[in-house]
């Protein structure tokens, strides 16, 4: 690995958010990345992602995103701090490797949280060992941020549900072995009439309608359901509770999106420091200019504040707390902050910063989607604002009752 990427987390790992096992995990995943991710081929993205899932599974990293030791997981519950440490480190080394791990956790998270023993036994061990690829199918062409507006329907028909409609922007679409699909079953209007199903990729009536190319390539697709018959036994939880299950899943993995953003930002910071220290201009180095020093200082401040928000949310969730607000803050700040840090690193590189294949150019493309997926920044702002008003109303009502 090049010197400019030789960054560790030793200072953050000393924080009281972490236990000795987390420090051991961080050292282990760092060593694995150095040995296995020195070069990740991006030519055939589908093939690369399949390989990365297998390798991450064989190394034991995927089990941290699965709940239940009996089902192949590392613990009885998902350790959010562990998932965040894994994603931060993987993202610093390879965006595709981070993606491969993250989508296994997100794609199977609803099964870990709400699946029956039979469902967990059938799917989770294969997710944990990397022999099956998972996907989370929530977004639709007209229902992205407004998830409750989804129109894909699931109507009862004997011992099954029949699914009709589309899902889009589905990560792992086209390579997944199964999809956790959220559909309107109609028990009530809006979010209260949505249910969740596990749909195997070879289900008749399910097809990959379109593969979608994006600026940081990864497997992505639009799914089309036309009379896809799914056994009732494949429903997750109870009818009408799918939206709550989706939000519980996102509360875990939204924090890890922030951790991935942090990993990208740390890599950009390292690249920026190397450039500032080595670039000669006007008889001195770029780093000798006060403007450069101020820019580096702002990058460092953004990274440290993001890290504090990320691991506060992760720690609180591992203590059993509701972290909807904290996860939203972490995702909002870390993804927006990483964009700023990476942009600053590109600027420090000058023309080289926009040359295809240069590290900061790759990071610039990698970070942009994180400000959108699993809840765009604007959605995170709404979540925080609404939660603050809700808390204020409850506090005011309590004071009036005294």
N, C-alpha and C positions, 0 to 999 in steps of 0.2 A: 504494500500500500504506500502511496506517495506520502511524503512528510506533511503536506498541507491538509491531509485528512486524518492525521494522527491526533485525534481529540478524544478525551475520555470524560466520564461523568463524575470523577472523584469528588469534586466539590459539592455537587448536588446530592450525591449518594450519602454524604455525611449529615444531611438534613434529617430531622426526626420523623419525617414521613415514612422512612424506610427501615426495614428490619434486616438482620444479617443475611437472610435468604435472598432478599432483593439485591443486595450487593454481590452475592455469589452469582446470581442470575445475570446481572449486568456484565460481570467479568466473563462469564461463559458465552453469552451471545456475542460479545465483542470479539472474543477469540475465534468463534465460529465464522463470523463475518469476514475477518481477516483471511481466514483459510479458504473460504468458499465463494466470496463475492468480489474478488479482485477484478473480475471482468464478467459482466452479465450481458449476454447477447440479446439484442433487441430486435433482430431481424424477423424471426418468426415468434411473435409475442405469445400466441396460444401455446406453442411448444415450450417456450421458456417458462411460462407460468405453470404449466403442468409439471415440468421438471422441478421448479422451485417448491411447489406444494409437496411433492414426493420427498425432496431433500429436507425441507423443514419438518415434515412429519417424522422422517427417519431419525432426525437429530433430537426429536422430543420437544421442539418449540411450539408446535401447534396445539399440544395438549393444554397449554395455558389459556387458550380461548374456549375451552370446553368445560362445562360444569359437571362434576361428578366423577370421582375416582373409578367407580364401577363402570363408567361409560368411556373410559380412556382419558379423562381429564386429569389435570395435575392436582386438583383439590375438589372438595365437595361443592364449592362455589367458585365462580370466576374471580381471580385475583386481578383487580383492575390495575393496581400498581405494576404488577408483573407484565400485563399486556402492554401498558404504556412504555415501560422500559424496553420491551422487545421492539415495539414499533419505532421508538425514538432511535434506537441503535440501527435497526434495519434501514430506516429511511436515510440515515446519514451515509450508509454504504450503498444502498440500491433502492430506488423507488419501486421497482417491480417486485423485489423481495418483500418489501413492506406491504405492498398491495396483496401479494399472495397470502401472507399470514393474516392480514386484516380481514379479507373477504371470507376466509374459513371461519373466523370467529363471528363476524356479522351474519354470514349466511346460515350458521347453525345456532346462533344465540337464542333465537326464539324457541328452539327445541330444548336447549339447556334450561331455559326459564319456565317453559310451559308444556313440555312434552310429556307423554305418558311413558311408563317404563318400557313398553314395547317400542315406541317411537325412538326413545333415546338409545335403546339397545341396537336398533337397526341402523341408525345413522351416525351417532356421535363417535363410536370407536373408529369408524372409517374416516371421519373428518380429522380426528386427532392423529391418526397415523399417516394421513396424506393419501390414502387410497381412494377417496371420494372427494370431489370438489363441490363446495356449497355455494349458494347464491341467495341473495335477499331481494325479493321482487316487490317493491312498494310503489315506486314512481310510475306515473302514466303520462301520456302526451298532454293531458289537461289537468293533471293532478301531481304537481311536484311539491312545492312548498305547502300548498293547500291539500294535504293528504286526504282529508275528509271528503274531498270532492271526487274521489276515485269512482270510476264507472264500471270497471270489470266486475261482472256479476257471477255469483255462484248460487244456482237454484237447486233445491232438493229434488232428487229423483230416485225414489226407492232407498237403497242402501248407499247412495252416492250423491255427490254434488257435481253439477255440470257447469264448467267455467267457460265464459265467453267474454272476449275483450282483449285489450292490449296492456302490456307493461313496457316501459322504455327506460333507457339509461341504466340497464341492469348489468352491474359488474359481474364478471365471469359468465355473462350470457354467451352461449355458444360452446362453452367448455364444461359447464357445470353438470354434475351427475344428478343433482336435485335442486329445486328452488323452493324457498319458503315464500309463498304467494299470499298476498292480502287481497281479499275480494269482498264485494258488497253482498251480504246475505239478507239485508233488509229488515232486521229486527226492530230498528228504529232509524230515524233520520240521521244523516251526518256520520260522525265518528262512531256512534253507538250501534251502527248497523254493519260493521265490518268484521270479518272472521279471517282466520289464518289457516293455511293448508300447506302440507308438504306435498309437492308435486314432482314426481320423478321425471327426468329429462326425456325419457322414452315414452311418456304418456301419449297415446293417440289423441290428436286434436291440439297438441302443443307443438308449435313450430318456431324456429328462429326466423323471424320475418325480415330482419335487417341487422347487419353488423355495422357498428358505429365507430368511425375513426375520430380520435381526439388528439390534441397537441402533445400529450404525454401518453403514448400508446399503451393500452391494456385491453384485455377482452371486455367488450361492451356490446350490448345488443338490445334490439326491440323484440319482445316475445309476443306471439299472437296465439290466443286461445280460441278455438272454434269447436265447441261441443266437447271439450276435454273432460272426460269423466274421472272423477277422483273419489275413491272410496271414503265413506264417512269416517273410517278409522284413521284417515290422514289429516283430519282437522286437528289443529293445535288449540288446546283449551276448549272453551265453550263458545257457542254461537254468539256473535255480537261483541266479543271481547278482544278481537284482533287488534284494534287500534291501540288499546292499552298495552298489549303485548309488544307491539312494534315500538312504542315509546319507551318501554322498559329496556328493550334491546338497545335502542339508540342511546339511552342514558349511560350504558356501559361503554359503547364503542365510540360515541361522540367525543368523550374525553381522550380516547386513543387517537382520534384524528388530530387533536391538538398536539399530542405527543409526536406524531409523525411530522407535523409542521415544525415542531421544535427541532427534530432531527435534521430536517432540510436546512433550517436556519443555522444550526451549529456548523454544518458542512460549509455553508456559504461564508460564515464568519471566518472559518479556518482558511478558506480560499482567499478571502479579502485580506487577511493578515499577511499571508505569504506574498501576495501581490504588492501590498504596501511596503513590505520590508525589502523587496527585491527589485522593484521597478525604479530604474535610474531616470532622473529628469532634472534639468537645470542645475546640474552639479550636486544633487543630493538624491535621496530616495523619496518616493511618493509619501512614505510614512512620516517624513520630516515636516511635512506641511501641516499647519494647525487645522486646516479644513479637513484633512484626512483623519487626523486624530479625533476630531469632533464626530466625524461620521462613524468611526470605529466604536467610539464611546456609546453613541446612540444605539448601534447594533447590539453591543453587549448588554445595555440596559433592557432592550426589548427582549432579548433571549432570556435573561434572568427573571424578568417579570412574568414571561410566559411560563417558564418552568415552575415558578411558585404556584401559578393558577392551575396548571396541569396536575401537579402532584397533590395540591390541596383537594381538588375534585376527586382524584383517584383514591386518596386516603379516606376521605369522607364516605365514599361509596363502599369501600371495604369495611368501614365501621357500621354499615347497615343504614346509613343516612340516605334520604332522598336528595339527589344531587342535580336535579333538573336545572336549577339556576347556576350552580357552580360549573357544571359541564358546559352550559351555554357560554358562560363567561370565558372559560378556558379555550373553547373552540373558536370563539369570536376573536379573542385577543391573540392567540397563538398563530392562527392562520393568517390574519391580517398583518400581524407583526412579522411573520416569516416572509411574506411578500415584500415588505419594506426592507428587511435585511438582505434578501436576495437581490432586490433591485439595486441596493447600495453596492453590493459586491460586483454586480454587472458594471455599474458605473466606474468602480475602481479599476476594472479591467479595460476600460476604454473600448476601442473597436474589437479587441479580442473577446470581449464579454458577450458579443452577439454572434460570434462565429459558431456555426453548427458543430456540436460535439464537445465543445469546451464545457468544463464542469458547471460553471455558473449559468451557462445558457441552458443546459439540461435541467438544472434546478429551477430556473425561471419558468420552464414549461411544466415541471412537476408540481409546483406549488399552486398554480392558478386554480385547479379544480377543487382543492381543499377548502377554498373559500365558498364553495357552492354545495358540494355533496354532503349528505347527512345533515342538511339544514344550512341554507345560505346565511351569511353574516346578518342580513336584515332580519331573518327569522330568529336568530339568536338574540338580537336586540329586543325583538318583541317579547320573547320568552322572559328575558330578564326584567323588562319593564312591567309586564303583566304580573310577574311574581312579586315584584316590589309593591305594586299597588294592592295585590291580594293580601300580602303580609300587613301592609299599613291599615287596610280596612279591618282585618282581624284584630290588630292591636288596638285600634280606635274603639271597636265594639267592646272589647274586653275592658277598656278603661271606663267606658260609659256605664258598664254593668256594675262597676264597683260601688 
